[in-house]
Amino acid sequence: MAKQERAEAILETHERAETISAELEKGFQQVLLVARGVAAALARDTRVDKTLYADIVARVAPNSDDAVVEFLNIAFSRDLIVQQVYPRAANAEVLGLDYRDYPDQLSHVRQALDNADAVMIAPVDLVQGAKGAIARMRVEDVRTEEITGVVSVVATLDSLFTKANDIAERDGLNLQVIKTGPTSEPMIVFGDAPRMNAEPVVIDFDVLDETWQMRLVPQEGWAIAPADAAFVFIFFGALGGSVFLLFLYIDRTESIRRSAEENLHTAIDAINDGFALYDKDDRLVLCNDTYKSFYPRSADAIVPGATFAEILEKGLRNGEYRDAYGREGEYTAERMAAHTGSNSTFVEELDDGRWLKISERKLSDGSRVGFRVDITELMEARRAAEAGSRAKSAFLDRMSHELRTPLSVLMGYAAFLSKPERLAGRRALEDHAPDAELAAYDAEITSHAEHITRSSRQLLSLIDRVLQVSRAEQESFEAGGQLSLDLILDDLVRAFEVRAGDRCTLELHKAGSIATVDHGDTVRKALSEILRHCVDGFLSAHVEMSVAAQSDTIKIAVEIAGERNAQTPDETIVEPFPKQKVPSSHRDMMSLELAIAERLVLRLGGRFEYRRDSAARDLVDVTLPKPKDREVENAA
């Protein structure tokens, strides 16, 4: 009988332990859900004021009646500095906090920036004097895919553990919570260690990607002798009451879950862009009305439980996707491959003429989220800009022809004047003028002809360089791809030595390992124009070029010192198109070659800086982005 009573007590304790562990898991999940909900709402537009931020958080965070844990503050940081916090009045000192001043928090913030899903640390000794949990989730702009900041949720765990302990004490149980880890020693989070020596009931529960333990033992210890009838009667009465309380607790837990789901739906509906969530079996869990409005012909198939393949098939039958016309099978294969991949971003044109930017992400549990952003206005503006660019190119080509024709005639006549003895009027003067006067006349005519020829050639070269500036702005990146930077630098050194001869010397320094660069042909052209500035702008010079690899950029510094060419018009800059004045005392001295190099570097997404120091040296700094793995991108 004692063994039977002990077994029944252990079984009942297991049941109670499952209930308490569910309560603890629910508290941690509520913290994570708030972090994910606020991050999802801010993904639409992170530049919110304090009023809009407070409204977003108030919608997502549970109220005091539904909260399982006590939320101390919910903050949003940009560039590692806290910009917004809720509630604001009670946490005003948090505003402006720089995580870089708190190394223990900075490492966790960076971990959140590197993960697509939320991360959590617990337990944490909070400055308020309680144990707590901190969940963080990065915010990724749905339009640009840029990571714009981090949402941080700070909650105290004391109320959660106290509530769990109250449930245990009502049943005469002692509770202990232990955090375990594969590489760390177990840590007691709650409870008294000496009480746990009598063969406790152990239950594991999950806290994000960690496993914690909960241990329970009766306050009076396990039964060692059979109980009398009165005890049995009391025991079963207590058991019945416990079952009733368990029923009430489960009902309350279900109510909290429904409230959390309603808050999440409200936050998703507040997003102006289309949003959809598919489970690990690729079945639709939920979506907002904006998502359905993008696909009116297949909207009746976009219902919870429908698979993505079924929704796609309905849209194909109704002609929803313009890219699928005449190639439905091939389109289906491409679209399913993009959808089932880990991450994909591409642009799609709908049948009604609208353009959508589609972004889909795979979460850690196998589910997928998708965003649909209407970029019709952006695509129309891009088409208009491309048409204007083509018209500008046609105009410059036509003007080049119109300018070259009179210049060619002018240079032809200058060639005649350079040989005055061939002119009929000059031959007629031979019989009437002394040789000395004829020689002076020939020298004067020849001098004028040389000036005309030199100026004509300079003007023709200027026309060619202006056209090169225009071509630099329209440079196509489809050709060239990635090239070895070492190969590019070797080619530039050889070309420089041939062109400069003995007038200029080049010294090259490289630091760090740089395998390749994106758009190698364009990089080659930009660096070639910088070196051409040295050859054309200096009678003699020494050039030092330093190339260094950094974490995510390539720095190229060029220093030119020497005797300048007085005939080179380096005191004015030829700008291909008007742009905002750069506040620099040396920018007006940029040569045309440097202007072309600047355009090419900007097209590469880099930075270009030029200055002239007190020693009259030309200093050029170029910063280029390092090549990196790109996500799948398709252009419609």
Residue pairs with C-beta under 8 A, 6 or more apart in sequence:
1 226
2 223
2 224
2 225
2 226
5 223
5 226
5 227
6 222
6 223
6 224
9 218
9 222
9 223
10 201
10 222
12 239
12 242
13 173
13 201
13 216
13 217
13 218
14 201
14 203
15 246
16 167
16 168
16 171
16 173
16 216
16 242
17 201
17 203
17 214
17 216
18 203
19 167
19 246
19 249
19 250
20 164
20 167
20 168
20 175
20 203
20 214
20 216
21 203
21 204
21 205
21 214
22 205
22 253
23 68
23 160
23 163
23 164
23 167
23 249
23 253
24 160
24 161
24 164
24 177
24 205
24 212
24 214
25 205
25 206
25 207
26 68
26 253
26 256
26 257
27 68
27 69
27 155
27 157
27 160
28 120
28 122
28 133
28 207
28 208
30 62
30 67
30 68
30 69
30 256
30 260
31 69
31 71
31 120
31 133
31 135
31 153
31 155
32 118
32 120
32 135
32 208
33 260
33 264
34 60
34 61
34 62
34 71
34 74
34 135
34 153
35 118
35 135
35 136
35 137
35 151
35 152
35 153
36 117
36 118
36 137
37 60
37 263
37 264
37 267
38 56
38 57
38 60
38 61
38 74
38 76
38 137
38 151
38 153
38 267
39 118
39 137
39 138
39 139
39 151
40 267
40 268
40 271
40 275
41 56
41 59
41 60
41 267
41 270
41 271
42 48
42 56
42 76
42 139
42 148
42 149
42 151
43 139
43 140
43 141
43 142
43 271
43 371
44 142
44 271
44 272
44 273
46 76
46 78
46 139
46 141
46 148
46 149
48 56
48 84
50 84
50 88
53 76
53 84
53 86
54 86
54 87
54 88
56 267
56 270
57 74
57 86
58 86
59 263
59 266
59 267
59 270
60 263
60 264
60 266
60 267
61 67
61 71
61 74
61 86
61 263
62 68
62 256
62 259
62 260
62 263
66 255
66 256
66 259
66 260
68 160
68 163
68 256
69 133
69 155
69 156
69 157
69 159
69 160
70 155
70 156
70 158
70 159
71 153
71 154
71 155
72 91
72 126
72 128
72 132
72 154
72 155
72 156
73 85
73 86
73 87
73 90
73 91
73 94
73 154
74 85
74 86
74 151
74 152
74 153
74 154
75 82
75 84
75 85
75 86
75 91
75 94
75 151
75 152
75 154
76 82
76 83
76 84
76 85
76 139
76 149
76 150
76 151
76 152
77 83
77 97
77 99
77 109
77 149
77 150
77 152
78 148
78 149
79 149
80 98
80 99
80 100
80 106
80 109
81 96
81 97
81 98
81 99
82 94
82 95
82 96
82 97
82 99
82 152
83 95
83 149
84 95
85 91
85 92
85 94
85 95
88 95
99 105
99 106
99 109
100 106
108 119
108 121
108 134
108 136
109 136
109 150
109 152
111 119
111 136
112 118
112 119
112 136
112 137
112 138
112 150
113 138
113 147
113 150
115 138
116 138
116 361
116 363
116 364
117 137
117 363
117 364
118 135
118 136
118 137
118 208
119 135
119 136
119 137
119 208
120 133
120 134
120 135
120 136
120 207
120 208
121 133
121 134
122 132
122 133
122 134
122 157
122 179
122 207
123 131
123 132
123 133
123 157
123 179
123 189
124 131
124 132
124 133
124 134
125 131
125 132
126 132
126 154
126 156
128 156
130 156
130 157
130 158
131 156
131 157
131 158
131 161
131 189
131 190
132 154
132 155
132 156
132 157
133 154
133 155
133 157
134 152
134 153
134 154
134 155
135 152
135 153
135 155
136 150
136 151
136 152
136 153
137 150
137 151
138 147
138 149
138 150
138 151
139 147
139 148
139 149
139 150
139 151
140 146
140 147
140 148
141 147
141 148
142 273
142 359
142 371
142 373
143 357
143 373
143 375
145 345
145 359
145 631
161 177
161 189
161 190
164 175
164 177
165 175
165 190
165 191
167 249
168 174
168 175
168 216
169 175
169 219
170 245
171 238
171 242
172 218
172 219
172 220
173 216
173 217
173 218
173 219
174 191
174 192
174 195
174 196
174 216
174 217
174 218
174 219
175 190
175 191
175 214
175 215
175 216
176 188
176 190
176 191
176 192
176 193
176 195
176 196
176 200
176 214
176 215
176 216
177 188
177 189
177 190
177 191
177 212
177 213
177 214
177 215
178 186
178 187
178 188
178 189
178 212
178 213
178 214
178 215
179 186
179 187
179 189
179 207
179 210
179 212
179 213
180 186
180 210
180 211
180 212
180 213
181 210
186 213
189 212
191 215
195 217
196 215
196 217
198 217
198 221
198 222
199 217
199 222
200 215
200 216
200 217
201 215
201 216
201 217
202 213
202 214
202 215
203 213
203 214
203 215
203 216
204 211
204 212
204 213
204 214
205 211
205 212
205 213
205 214
206 212
227 235
265 286
268 275
268 286
268 288
269 288
269 289
271 288
271 290
272 290
273 290
273 371
273 372
273 373
273 374
274 287
274 288
274 290
274 291
274 292
274 293
274 294
274 356
274 370
274 371
274 372
274 373
275 287
275 288
275 290
275 291
275 369
275 370
275 371
275 372
276 284
276 286
276 287
276 288
276 291
276 369
276 370
276 372
277 284
277 285
277 286
277 287
277 367
277 368
277 369
277 370
278 284
278 285
278 308
278 367
278 368
278 369
278 370
279 285
279 366
279 367
280 365
280 366
280 367
281 307
282 307
282 308
282 309
282 339
282 340
282 368
283 304
283 305
283 306
283 307
284 302
284 303
284 304
284 305
284 306
284 307
284 308
284 311
285 304
285 367
286 304
287 302
290 372
291 302
291 370
291 372
292 299
292 302
293 299
294 350
294 354
294 356
294 372
294 374
295 302
295 311
295 315
295 320
295 350
297 314
297 315
297 318
297 319
297 320
297 351
298 311
298 314
298 315
298 318
298 320
300 314
301 310
301 311
301 314
301 315
302 311
308 336
308 339
309 336
312 332
312 335
312 336
313 332
315 321
316 324
316 328
316 331
316 332
319 325
319 351
320 350
320 351
321 331
321 348
321 350
321 351
322 349
322 350
322 351
322 636
323 331
323 348
323 349
323 636
324 331
324 332
334 634
338 344
338 346
338 360
338 632
338 634
339 360
339 368
341 360
341 362
341 632
342 361
342 362
343 360
343 361
343 362
343 631
343 632
344 358
344 359
344 360
344 631
344 632
345 357
345 358
345 359
345 360
345 631
345 632
345 633
346 357
346 358
346 632
346 633
346 634
346 635
346 636
347 355
347 356
347 357
347 358
347 375
347 379
347 634
347 635
347 636
348 355
348 356
348 358
348 636
349 355
349 356
349 636
350 356
353 376
354 374
354 376
355 374
355 375
355 376
355 378
355 379
355 636
356 372
356 373
356 374
356 375
357 372
357 373
357 375
358 370
358 371
358 372
359 370
359 371
359 373
360 368
360 369
360 370
360 371
361 368
361 369
361 370
362 368
363 369
389 473
389 474
392 470
393 470
393 474
396 466
396 467
396 470
397 467
400 463
400 467
403 463
404 460
404 463
407 456
407 459
407 460
407 463
410 452
410 456
411 452
411 453
411 456
411 457
411 460
413 452
414 449
414 452
414 453
414 456
415 449
415 453
416 422
416 423
416 449
417 423
417 445
417 446
417 448
417 449
417 452
418 446
418 449
418 450
418 453
420 426
420 441
420 442
420 445
420 446
421 427
421 442
426 438
426 441
426 442
429 438
429 441
430 438
433 441
462 574
462 592
465 574
465 592
465 593
465 596
466 574
466 576
466 592
468 596
469 574
469 576
469 592
469 595
469 596
469 599
470 576
472 525
472 596
472 599
472 600
472 603
473 576
473 577
473 599
473 603
475 522
475 525
475 600
475 603
477 519
477 522
477 603
479 521
480 519
480 520
480 521
480 522
481 518
481 519
481 520
482 516
482 517
482 518
482 519
482 520
482 627
483 516
483 517
483 520
483 521
483 523
483 524
484 515
484 516
484 520
485 514
485 515
485 516
485 517
485 520
485 523
485 547
485 554
486 510
486 514
488 517
488 520
488 523
488 524
488 527
489 508
489 510
489 527
489 545
489 547
491 524
492 524
492 527
492 528
492 531
493 506
493 508
495 528
495 531
496 504
496 506
496 531
496 535
496 543
497 506
499 532
499 535
500 506
500 534
500 535
503 535
503 538
503 539
503 540
503 541
504 534
504 535
504 538
504 540
504 541
504 542
504 543
504 562
505 541
505 542
505 543
506 531
506 543
506 545
507 542
507 543
507 544
507 545
508 545
508 547
509 544
509 545
509 546
509 547
510 546
510 547
510 548
511 546
511 547
511 548
511 549
512 548
512 549
512 550
513 549
514 547
514 549
514 554
515 627
516 627
517 523
517 554
517 624
517 626
517 627
518 604
518 625
518 627
519 604
522 600
522 603
522 604
523 604
523 624
525 600
526 597
526 600
526 601
526 604
526 622
527 556
527 597
527 622
529 593
529 594
529 596
529 597
529 600
530 558
530 593
530 594
530 597
530 620
530 622
531 543
531 558
532 593
533 560
533 591
533 593
533 594
533 597
533 618
534 541
534 543
534 560
534 562
534 618
536 565
536 568
536 591
536 593
537 564
537 565
537 568
537 570
537 591
537 593
537 618
538 560
538 562
538 563
538 564
538 565
539 562
539 563
539 564
539 565
540 562
540 563
541 560
541 561
541 562
541 563
542 560
542 561
542 562
543 558
543 559
543 560
544 558
544 559
545 556
545 557
545 558
545 559
546 555
546 556
546 557
546 558
547 554
547 555
547 556
548 554
548 555
549 626
550 626
552 625
552 626
552 628
553 623
553 624
553 625
553 626
554 623
554 624
554 625
554 626
555 621
555 622
555 623
556 621
556 622
556 623
556 624
557 619
557 620
557 621
557 622
558 618
558 619
558 620
558 621
558 622
559 617
559 618
559 619
560 617
560 618
560 619
560 620
561 615
561 616
561 617
561 618
564 570
564 616
568 591
570 589
570 591
571 588
571 589
572 588
573 587
573 588
573 589
573 590
573 591
573 592
573 595
574 592
574 595
575 595
576 595
576 599
584 610
584 611
586 610
586 611
586 612
587 610
589 612
590 598
590 610
594 610
594 620
597 608
597 620
597 622
598 608
598 610
601 607
601 608
601 622
601 624
602 608
604 624
604 625
605 624
605 625
606 622
606 623
606 624
606 625
607 621
607 622
607 623
608 620
608 621
608 622
608 623
609 620
609 621
609 622
610 618
610 619
610 620
610 621
611 619
612 618
612 619
613 619
